[in-house]
Amino acid sequence: MFVSIRPITRSQALTRFLSTSPTALAGHSKWANIKHDKARNDAQKNKVANKFAMMVAVAAKLGGPDVSKNIRLAAAVDAASKANVSKKVIEKAINRGAGIGSSGEKENVDQAVYEGIGPGNVSFVVEALTDNKTRTFSNVRAAFAKFGGSLSPTLFQFDRKGFVSIDKGENDFETVFEKIVDLGAEDIEEVEGNETMLEVMTDPSDTGKIAAELKKEYTIKEVGITYIAKTDSLITIEDEETREKYNKFINFLEDVEDVTDYYTTLKE
C-alpha cells in the first residue's frame, strides 16, 4: 500500500493523592504510568481517527458530499466506520471537504501540494486541505525547517497514479486480472499478507471510471490518487541518528492540522 495520510493528542486527568508514606509513593508511580499509557493510547486513537477523517474530507472535496454518487467518498466512509470513527466525526469531515462551515455557511476549502527535502535528503510530496493557504504553507515550511529540511522541487521524482483497492473474494486472480486489464488499468498487484486484496493502478483521469466498473463485481476498499517514488529516486537511511530525526519529523508533520497525506522517496 501507499503511504498515506495521517493524524492529536488528548489526555484525561487523574486525581492526585498526596502522602508521605513509601507505599503511597509507589502507588502514585503506578497511577502516573497508567496516566501516561492512557494519554499515549488516546493520542494514537486520535491519529487514526484523524487519518480517516482526512481521507473522507479529501474525497468529499474532489467528488462531492453525496455518498451515493461519489465512490471514493463511499469507500472512505466505509473504511472510517470500520475503524470505529464516530458518525459525528465523519459528518464533520464530509462538511469540511464540501466547504460547509459549522453553522452551515459556505467556506472556501482548497487542496494544496508542497514539495520538500527532509532529514536524510529524503524527498517529500505533502498534500493538505486548507481554508487558509498562507497559514498552511507557513506551518509546513516550519516543519521542514525545524528538522533541517526545506521546501524544494521534488515532484519530478514521483509518478502520479490513481489506485483502487478491491477485495476479489473467491475469484481466481488470473480471471480478475484479465477483466481489470480490459478496463484499462495500468497494473495490478496482490497485497502482501491478504490473498484476496488487490491494488489496481490507473491513470489518475481514469480512476473514477474504473472504480465504478469494478464496483459492479468486487468490494471496493479504497479509491484515491497517490504519488509513487520513481525507482531511481529511492534512497535509504543507514545512520541511526538520522533515522531518529526522520521519524521525529514524520510525527511532527502528521500533527500539522491541514496535512492530509505525504509521500516519500525513502526505501523501507
MARTI-64874 format. One line per 3 residues: number of its first residue (from 1); for each residue z, x, y of C-alpha. Coordinates in steps of 0.2 Angstrom, whole numbers, plus 5000, padded with zeros to 4 digits. Layout:
REM MARTI-64874
NUM) Z,X,Y ~ ... $
//
This chain:
REM MARTI-64874
1) 5000,5000,5000 ~ 4999,5005,5018 ~ 5012,5009,5028 $
4) 5016,4997,5038 ~ 5026,4989,5050 ~ 5044,4990,5053 $
7) 5060,4984,5061 ~ 5090,4982,5075 ~ 5107,4983,5071 $
10) 5121,4970,5070 ~ 5139,4973,5065 ~ 5154,4962,5064 $
13) 5172,4967,5070 ~ 5186,4968,5058 ~ 5204,4965,5064 $
16) 5213,4982,5066 ~ 5231,4983,5059 ~ 5242,4997,5065 $
19) 5255,5005,5055 ~ 5264,5022,5054 ~ 5265,5022,5035 $
22) 5254,5033,5024 ~ 5250,5018,5014 ~ 5244,5008,5029 $
25) 5233,5023,5034 ~ 5225,5024,5018 ~ 5221,5005,5019 $
28) 5214,5007,5036 ~ 5202,5021,5030 ~ 5196,5009,5016 $
31) 5193,4995,5028 ~ 5184,5007,5040 ~ 5172,5012,5026 $
34) 5169,4994,5022 ~ 5165,4990,5040 ~ 5153,5005,5041 $
37) 5144,4999,5025 ~ 5143,4982,5031 ~ 5135,4987,5048 $
40) 5123,4998,5038 ~ 5118,4984,5027 ~ 5116,4972,5041 $
43) 5105,4984,5050 ~ 5094,4986,5035 ~ 5093,4967,5033 $
46) 5088,4965,5052 ~ 5075,4979,5050 ~ 5067,4969,5035 $
49) 5068,4953,5045 ~ 5060,4961,5060 ~ 5046,4969,5050 $
52) 5041,4952,5043 ~ 5043,4943,5060 ~ 5031,4956,5067 $
55) 5018,4953,5053 ~ 5020,4934,5057 ~ 5018,4936,5076 $
58) 5003,4948,5075 ~ 4994,4935,5063 ~ 4998,4921,5075 $
61) 4991,4931,5089 ~ 4975,4936,5080 ~ 4971,4919,5071 $
64) 4981,4906,5080 ~ 4998,4897,5076 ~ 4991,4884,5064 $
67) 4996,4890,5046 ~ 4983,4878,5038 ~ 4969,4887,5047 $
70) 4975,4905,5048 ~ 4975,4913,5030 ~ 4983,4929,5037 $
73) 4997,4919,5045 ~ 5000,4908,5029 ~ 5001,4924,5019 $
76) 5013,4932,5032 ~ 5024,4916,5032 ~ 5025,4915,5014 $
79) 5030,4934,5012 ~ 5043,4932,5025 ~ 5050,4916,5017 $
82) 5051,4925,5000 ~ 5061,4939,5009 ~ 5074,4927,5015 $
85) 5069,4927,5033 ~ 5075,4912,5041 ~ 5064,4897,5046 $
88) 5070,4899,5064 ~ 5065,4917,5065 ~ 5048,4913,5058 $
91) 5045,4899,5070 ~ 5050,4911,5084 ~ 5038,4924,5078 $
94) 5024,4912,5077 ~ 5028,4906,5095 ~ 5028,4924,5101 $
97) 5012,4928,5094 ~ 5004,4912,5101 ~ 5011,4916,5118 $
100) 5023,4902,5119 ~ 5040,4906,5128 ~ 5057,4899,5123 $
103) 5056,4884,5135 ~ 5038,4880,5129 ~ 5029,4888,5143 $
106) 5013,4899,5140 ~ 5016,4918,5140 ~ 5003,4932,5140 $
109) 5006,4942,5125 ~ 4994,4957,5121 ~ 4991,4969,5107 $
112) 4991,4987,5111 ~ 4987,5003,5102 ~ 4994,5020,5105 $
115) 4989,5037,5099 ~ 5000,5052,5097 ~ 5006,5068,5089 $
118) 5024,5068,5081 ~ 5035,5080,5073 ~ 5026,5092,5061 $
121) 5010,5089,5070 ~ 5008,5073,5061 ~ 4996,5061,5069 $
124) 5001,5043,5073 ~ 4992,5027,5077 ~ 5005,5014,5084 $
127) 5002,4996,5086 ~ 5013,4984,5097 ~ 5013,4966,5103 $
130) 5019,4965,5121 ~ 5021,4954,5136 ~ 5023,4970,5147 $
133) 5011,4984,5143 ~ 5019,4996,5156 ~ 5036,4994,5148 $
136) 5030,4996,5130 ~ 5019,5011,5135 ~ 5034,5019,5143 $
139) 5045,5016,5128 ~ 5033,5023,5115 ~ 5029,5038,5126 $
142) 5048,5041,5127 ~ 5050,5040,5108 ~ 5037,5054,5106 $
145) 5044,5065,5120 ~ 5061,5063,5113 ~ 5056,5072,5097 $
148) 5044,5085,5104 ~ 5029,5075,5102 ~ 5016,5067,5114 $
151) 5003,5054,5116 ~ 4986,5061,5112 ~ 4970,5055,5105 $
154) 4971,5053,5086 ~ 4960,5038,5081 ~ 4946,5049,5076 $
157) 4957,5055,5061 ~ 4958,5037,5054 ~ 4946,5024,5047 $
160) 4950,5006,5052 ~ 4949,4994,5037 ~ 4953,4976,5033 $
163) 4963,4973,5017 ~ 4968,4958,5006 ~ 4981,4959,4994 $
166) 4979,4947,4979 ~ 4988,4943,4963 ~ 4974,4942,4950 $
169) 4986,4934,4937 ~ 4980,4935,4919 ~ 4962,4938,4924 $
172) 4953,4953,4917 ~ 4951,4967,4930 ~ 4933,4970,4926 $
175) 4929,4952,4929 ~ 4938,4951,4945 ~ 4931,4967,4951 $
178) 4913,4961,4949 ~ 4917,4944,4958 ~ 4925,4954,4973 $
181) 4911,4966,4974 ~ 4899,4952,4975 ~ 4909,4945,4990 $
184) 4905,4961,5000 ~ 4922,4970,4998 ~ 4921,4989,5000 $
187) 4934,4995,4987 ~ 4947,4988,4975 ~ 4962,4997,4970 $
190) 4976,4992,4957 ~ 4993,4993,4965 ~ 5004,5005,4956 $
193) 5019,4998,4947 ~ 5011,4980,4947 ~ 4997,4977,4935 $
196) 4992,4960,4942 ~ 4991,4965,4960 ~ 4975,4971,4968 $
199) 4971,4979,4985 ~ 4954,4973,4992 ~ 4947,4984,5005 $
202) 4935,4976,5018 ~ 4926,4979,5034 ~ 4938,4973,5047 $
205) 4925,4960,5053 ~ 4923,4953,5035 ~ 4942,4952,5031 $
208) 4944,4933,5035 ~ 4929,4928,5026 ~ 4933,4937,5011 $
211) 4951,4932,5011 ~ 4945,4914,5012 ~ 4934,4916,4997 $
214) 4947,4925,4987 ~ 4960,4911,4991 ~ 4949,4899,4980 $
217) 4954,4908,4964 ~ 4968,4920,4967 ~ 4985,4920,4976 $
220) 4984,4929,4992 ~ 4999,4940,4996 ~ 4994,4949,5012 $
223) 4980,4950,5024 ~ 4978,4962,5038 ~ 4969,4977,5047 $
226) 4975,4994,5043 ~ 4971,5012,5048 ~ 4969,5024,5034 $
229) 4970,5043,5037 ~ 4954,5052,5033 ~ 4956,5064,5018 $
232) 4953,5080,5029 ~ 4966,5074,5041 ~ 4981,5073,5029 $
235) 4995,5086,5031 ~ 5012,5089,5023 ~ 5029,5094,5030 $
238) 5037,5108,5019 ~ 5051,5113,5031 ~ 5067,5103,5028 $
241) 5072,5104,5047 ~ 5055,5097,5052 ~ 5056,5084,5039 $
244) 5073,5078,5045 ~ 5066,5077,5063 ~ 5051,5067,5057 $
247) 5062,5055,5048 ~ 5073,5053,5064 ~ 5058,5050,5074 $
250) 5052,5036,5062 ~ 5069,5027,5063 ~ 5068,5028,5082 $
253) 5050,5022,5083 ~ 5054,5007,5072 ~ 5068,5002,5084 $
256) 5056,5001,5099 ~ 5056,4982,5101 ~ 5037,4979,5103 $
259) 5031,4991,5090 ~ 5023,4981,5075 ~ 5016,4994,5064 $
262) 5012,5013,5063 ~ 5000,5024,5053 ~ 5001,5042,5050 $
265) 4992,5057,5043 ~ 5007,5063,5033 ~ 5003,5065,5014 $
268) 5018,5059,5004 $
//
